[in-house]
Amino acid sequence: MGSGHTIWPVTLRMRTASLVLVPILALTATACGSAKSPSATSSKDPAVFKVSGTLGQEPTVQAKNVDVSKPTYGVVIAGTGPVTTSADSVLYRLWIGNAENGKVVQSTFANPPARMNLASEPALFTDGLVGKHIGSRITILAPLSQIPGAAGQAPPAGMTAKSDVVFVFDLLGKAPAPLSGPKGTAVKPPAGTPALVLKGAKVTGFDFSKSPKNPPAGLRAITLIKGTGPKATATSTLTLNYLGTVWRQGNKPFDESYSSAPRDLSLSGVIPGWTKGLTGVRVGSRVLLIIPPKLGYGAAGSAPTIPPNATLVFVVDVLAAG
């Protein structure tokens, strides 16, 4: 669960189609998508887009007046490693910037490589990343307005709803496939813990019938299954399944992944209750989080599904960490 449902960093859920190349004036990467040529009017200089630098290190991005109508894909560095498939999990670093002026919005190049499960990513990413060699540097240009999740949010600083975004992905390796579900030793929870409601192996909600009316005051991280895999750190990207509700609204989840596919989330980009509650948890674990408002969405809530000052309850299955 992202803090404020932000689209940064990438756990983006985007769709795009396979498209035919229309070059962007000074596009220096080998592109395989579609874009409209940028406007070259008396009020604008010609468009410039150039990415350089060494794989694995912060790229140098020159962008000016880039204006695309559809996603455009490019290969700046062609790797020679294994070819990625839609079933792979990959290790990557990512630079995100403003296509109008080349200014960085976010970069993960100072951090260890993050993990991405391509099977759970949107087509905007997989169209550019699947079928590429490990060791490649890939560029994606896309209108901010075409990024699902951006609607209704304030654009990043220095951008508007009409801005275009530059993504630079370095594909650094393949990661082991995530677990298909929690794997470890079952742990009996304390009395009063909300019970899981299951349909087969999938969690569909919570049963609060034996829980107190009022939630506990502080953060609770209750292990239901204790895994034996690597420990999550405060900056790990986790592959996981989860379901979240407001306290005592167990049949009304406001977000969940069990009915679709596991998701990749960075613990550095989620609400504080997730970061605090999942740091140190081992892969294979199933954890129940009870998160007080100050570590969730606070007095503002997150309309329309999370009211102000709500205590949140999540079950989280940690399937991989990178």
C-alpha positions in Angstrom: 0.0 0.0 0.0 1.7 3.1 -1.2 1.8 6.3 0.8 -1.0 8.4 -0.6 -1.4 5.9 -3.5 1.6 7.6 -5.1 2.8 6.5 -8.5 6.4 7.0 -7.5 8.4 4.8 -7.1 7.5 2.2 -9.6 4.9 -0.3 -8.7 3.1 1.2 -11.6 0.1 -0.5 -13.2 0.0 0.7 -16.8 -1.3 -0.5 -20.1 -0.2 0.3 -23.6 -0.3 -1.5 -27.0 2.4 -2.7 -29.3 3.1 0.3 -31.5 5.0 1.3 -34.7 8.0 3.6 -34.5 7.7 7.2 -35.3 11.1 8.7 -34.4 11.5 11.7 -32.1 13.8 14.2 -33.9 16.9 13.7 -31.9 16.1 10.4 -30.3 19.4 8.6 -29.8 18.2 5.3 -28.4 17.0 2.6 -30.8 13.2 2.9 -30.3 10.5 0.2 -30.9 7.4 2.1 -29.8 5.3 4.9 -31.2 5.5 8.6 -30.6 4.4 11.7 -32.3 7.2 14.0 -33.4 7.6 16.9 -31.0 6.3 20.3 -32.0 8.9 22.6 -33.4 7.2 26.0 -33.2 8.7 29.5 -32.9 8.2 29.3 -29.2 10.0 26.0 -28.8 13.4 24.7 -29.7 13.7 21.3 -31.4 13.3 18.3 -29.2 16.4 16.7 -27.7 16.6 13.3 -26.0 19.9 11.6 -25.2 20.9 9.0 -22.5 24.5 8.2 -21.8 26.7 6.7 -19.1 27.8 3.3 -17.8 25.3 0.5 -17.0 24.6 0.3 -13.3 25.6 3.9 -12.7 23.5 7.0 -12.7 22.7 7.9 -16.3 23.2 11.3 -17.8 19.9 12.3 -19.4 19.6 15.2 -21.8 15.9 15.9 -22.5 14.3 19.1 -23.8 10.9 19.7 -25.3 10.2 16.0 -25.7 6.5 15.6 -26.5 5.0 12.1 -27.1 1.5 11.0 -27.5 2.1 7.3 -26.9 4.8 5.3 -25.2 8.1 5.0 -26.9 10.8 2.4 -26.1 14.5 2.5 -26.7 17.6 0.4 -26.1 20.6 2.6 -25.1 22.9 -0.3 -24.1 22.3 -3.7 -25.6 23.2 -6.4 -23.1 24.5 -9.8 -23.8 23.0 -11.7 -20.9 20.0 -14.0 -20.8 16.8 -12.8 -22.5 14.0 -11.8 -20.1 10.6 -13.5 -20.3 7.3 -12.5 -18.9 7.7 -15.1 -16.1 11.0 -13.7 -14.9 11.8 -11.6 -11.8 14.6 -9.1 -12.6 17.0 -7.0 -10.6 17.1 -3.4 -11.9 17.9 0.2 -11.2 15.6 3.0 -12.4 15.9 6.7 -13.2 12.7 8.8 -13.6 12.7 12.3 -15.0 10.8 15.1 -16.7 11.0 14.8 -20.5 10.5 18.6 -20.9 13.8 19.5 -19.2 15.7 16.3 -18.2 15.4 17.0 -14.5 15.3 13.9 -12.3 12.1 13.1 -10.4 13.5 10.0 -8.7 16.5 7.7 -8.9 17.3 4.4 -7.3 20.9 4.3 -8.5 22.2 5.0 -5.0 20.5 2.0 -3.7 21.0 -1.8 -4.1 19.2 -3.2 -7.2 15.5 -3.6 -6.7 13.4 -6.6 -7.7 10.6 -6.6 -10.2 8.3 -9.5 -10.9 7.5 -9.0 -14.6 4.4 -11.2 -14.5 2.7 -8.7 -12.2 3.8 -5.6 -14.1 1.7 -3.6 -16.6 2.2 -3.7 -20.3 3.9 -0.3 -20.4 6.8 -1.9 -18.6 6.7 -5.4 -20.0 6.5 -4.1 -23.6 9.9 -2.6 -23.1 11.5 -5.0 -20.7 10.4 -8.5 -21.8 12.6 -10.0 -24.6 15.6 -7.9 -23.7 19.0 -9.1 -22.7 20.2 -8.8 -19.1 22.8 -6.0 -19.1 20.7 -3.7 -21.2 19.7 -0.1 -20.5 16.1 0.6 -21.7 14.3 3.9 -22.1 10.6 4.4 -21.9 9.0 7.8 -22.8 5.3 8.1 -21.9 2.7 10.9 -21.3 2.0 11.3 -17.6 -1.7 11.2 -18.4 -1.4 7.7 -19.7 0.1 6.3 -16.4 -2.8 4.6 -14.5 -2.7 5.9 -11.0 -1.6 9.4 -12.0 -5.2 10.6 -12.5 -6.4 12.5 -9.5 -2.9 13.0 -8.1 -0.9 16.1 -8.1 1.9 15.7 -10.6 5.5 15.5 -9.3 7.2 18.9 -8.6 8.0 20.7 -11.8 5.5 18.7 -13.9 1.9 19.3 -15.1 -0.8 16.9 -16.1 0.4 17.3 -19.7 4.0 16.5 -19.0 5.8 13.5 -20.4 7.9 11.1 -18.3 11.3 9.5 -19.0 12.1 6.1 -17.4 15.6 4.7 -17.7 15.8 1.0 -16.6 19.1 -0.9 -16.1 18.5 -4.6 -16.3 21.2 -6.0 -14.0 20.2 -9.7 -13.4 17.6 -12.3 -13.0 16.3 -13.1 -9.5 14.9 -16.3 -8.2 11.2 -16.7 -8.8 9.0 -15.7 -5.9 7.2 -18.3 -3.8 3.7 -19.2 -4.8 2.4 -18.6 -1.3 3.6 -18.4 2.3 5.9 -21.2 3.4 7.0 -21.9 6.9 5.8 -22.7 10.4 2.3 -21.8 11.5 2.2 -19.6 14.6 -0.8 -19.3 16.9 -1.9 -15.6 17.1 -2.8 -13.8 20.4 -6.4 -13.9 21.5 -8.5 -11.2 19.9 -6.5 -11.2 16.6 -8.8 -10.8 13.6 -9.2 -14.2 11.9 -8.6 -14.6 8.2 -11.5 -15.4 5.9 -10.4 -17.8 3.1 -11.7 -19.0 -0.2 -9.5 -21.9 -1.0 -6.0 -20.6 -0.5 -6.9 -17.0 -1.1 -7.6 -14.5 1.6 -10.9 -12.6 1.0 -11.4 -10.7 4.3 -11.2 -10.7 8.1 -13.5 -12.0 10.8 -13.6 -9.5 13.7 -16.3 -11.4 15.7 -13.8 -12.3 18.4 -11.8 -9.1 18.3 -12.4 -6.1 20.7 -14.6 -3.2 19.5 -11.7 -0.8 19.8 -8.3 -1.5 18.1 -5.0 -1.5 19.9 -3.4 1.9 20.2 0.0 1.0 18.7 1.4 -0.9 15.7 1.0 -4.7 15.9 2.9 -7.0 13.6 1.6 -10.5 14.3 3.3 -13.5 12.6 0.8 -16.1 11.4 3.4 -18.1 9.4 7.1 -17.8 10.1 9.2 -18.1 7.0 12.8 -19.0 6.7 14.0 -17.0 3.7 16.0 -13.8 3.6 15.0 -10.9 5.9 13.4 -7.8 4.5 15.2 -4.5 5.1 13.7 -1.0 5.2 14.6 -0.5 1.6 13.8 -3.9 0.2 11.5 -4.4 -2.8 9.1 -7.2 -1.8 7.0 -9.4 -3.9 3.9 -10.1 -1.9 0.2 -10.7 -1.7 -1.9 -8.6 0.6 -5.4 -7.6 1.7 -6.3 -4.5 3.7 -9.4 -3.3 5.5 -10.4 -0.7 8.1 -10.7 -2.1 11.6 -14.0 -4.1 12.0 -14.8 -3.8 8.3 -13.4 -7.2 7.4 -15.8 -7.9 4.5 -14.9 -4.6 2.8 -11.3 -4.7 1.7 -10.1 -1.4 0.2 -7.2 -3.0 -1.6 -5.9 -6.5 -2.2 -3.9 -8.6 -4.7 -5.1 -12.2 -4.0 -7.7 -12.0 -6.8 -5.1 -10.9 -9.4 -1.3 -11.4 -9.0 1.4 -10.7 -6.4 2.7 -7.1 -6.4 6.2 -5.6 -6.0 6.4 -2.8 -3.5 9.4 -1.0 -2.0 9.4 -0.6 1.8 10.9 2.8 1.2 7.8 3.9 -0.6 4.9 2.7 1.5 3.0 3.9 4.6 5.2 3.9 7.7 3.2 1.1 9.3 4.3 -1.2 6.5 7.9 -0.2 6.6 8.1 -0.6 10.4 6.0 -3.8 10.5 7.7 -5.7 7.7 11.3 -4.8 8.2 13.1 -7.9 9.5 10.3 -10.2 8.3 11.6 -13.3 6.4 10.5 -14.4 3.0 7.8 -17.1 3.3 6.1 -15.4 6.2 2.5 -14.3 6.5 2.1 -11.3 8.8 -1.0 -9.5 10.1 -0.5 -5.8 10.5 -2.6 -3.6 12.7 -1.7 0.0 11.9 -2.7 3.0 13.9 -3.7 6.2 12.0 -0.5 8.0 12.7 1.4 5.2 10.8 -1.2 5.0 8.1 -3.2 7.8 6.5 -3.7 9.9 9.6 -6.4 12.5 10.0 -6.7 13.0 6.3 -7.6 9.4 5.4 -7.6 8.4 1.8 -11.0 9.0 0.2 -13.2 7.4 -0.7 -12.3 4.1 1.0 -10.2 5.0 4.1 -11.9 7.5 6.5 -10.0 9.9 8.7 -8.2 8.5 11.7 -8.7 4.9 10.6 -6.9 1.9 12.0 -6.0 -0.4 9.2 -5.6 -4.2 9.2 -3.5 -6.0 6.6 -2.5 -9.6 6.0 0.7 -9.7 4.0 2.4 -12.8 2.4 6.1 -12.1 1.8 7.0 -14.1 -1.3 10.4 -12.6 -2.3 12.7 -9.8 -1.3 15.3 -8.0 -3.3 
